[in-house]
Amino acid sequence: MWKKLIIIAGVIGAAALIAKKVKESNDERALWHEATTAPDLR
């Protein structure tokens, strides 16, 4: 019983860390895109 709970908690923790890394990567990519794209001065 406890072993299953620990495994489930580990999987959830790993998924949360992966989701956080993906979000940070996407945010940084968007920031670089904004910083390196010519402004639209129309």
CYANA upper distance limits for C-alpha pairs under 8 A (distance plus 0.5 A):
  1 MET  CA      5 LEU  CA      7.06
  2 TRP  CA      6 ILE  CA      6.66
  3 LYS  CA      7 ILE  CA      6.69
  4 LYS  CA      8 ILE  CA      6.58
  5 LEU  CA      9 ALA  CA      6.53
  6 ILE  CA     10 GLY  CA      6.62
  7 ILE  CA     11 VAL  CA      6.72
  8 ILE  CA     12 ILE  CA      6.66
  9 ALA  CA     13 GLY  CA      6.52
 10 GLY  CA     14 ALA  CA      6.57
 11 VAL  CA     15 ALA  CA      6.62
 12 ILE  CA     16 ALA  CA      6.66
 13 GLY  CA     17 LEU  CA      6.79
 14 ALA  CA     18 ILE  CA      6.68
 15 ALA  CA     19 ALA  CA      6.58
 16 ALA  CA     20 LYS  CA      6.63
 17 LEU  CA     21 LYS  CA      6.73
 18 ILE  CA     22 VAL  CA      6.70
 19 ALA  CA     23 LYS  CA      6.65
 20 LYS  CA     24 GLU  CA      6.64
 21 LYS  CA     25 SER  CA      6.58
 22 VAL  CA     26 ASN  CA      6.66
 23 LYS  CA     27 ASP  CA      6.57
 24 GLU  CA     28 GLU  CA      6.60
 25 SER  CA     29 ARG  CA      6.62
 26 ASN  CA     30 ALA  CA      6.64
 27 ASP  CA     31 LEU  CA      6.68
 28 GLU  CA     32 TRP  CA      6.69
 29 ARG  CA     33 HIS  CA      6.62
 30 ALA  CA     34 GLU  CA      6.65
 31 LEU  CA     35 ALA  CA      6.61
 32 TRP  CA     36 THR  CA      6.48
 33 HIS  CA     37 THR  CA      6.36
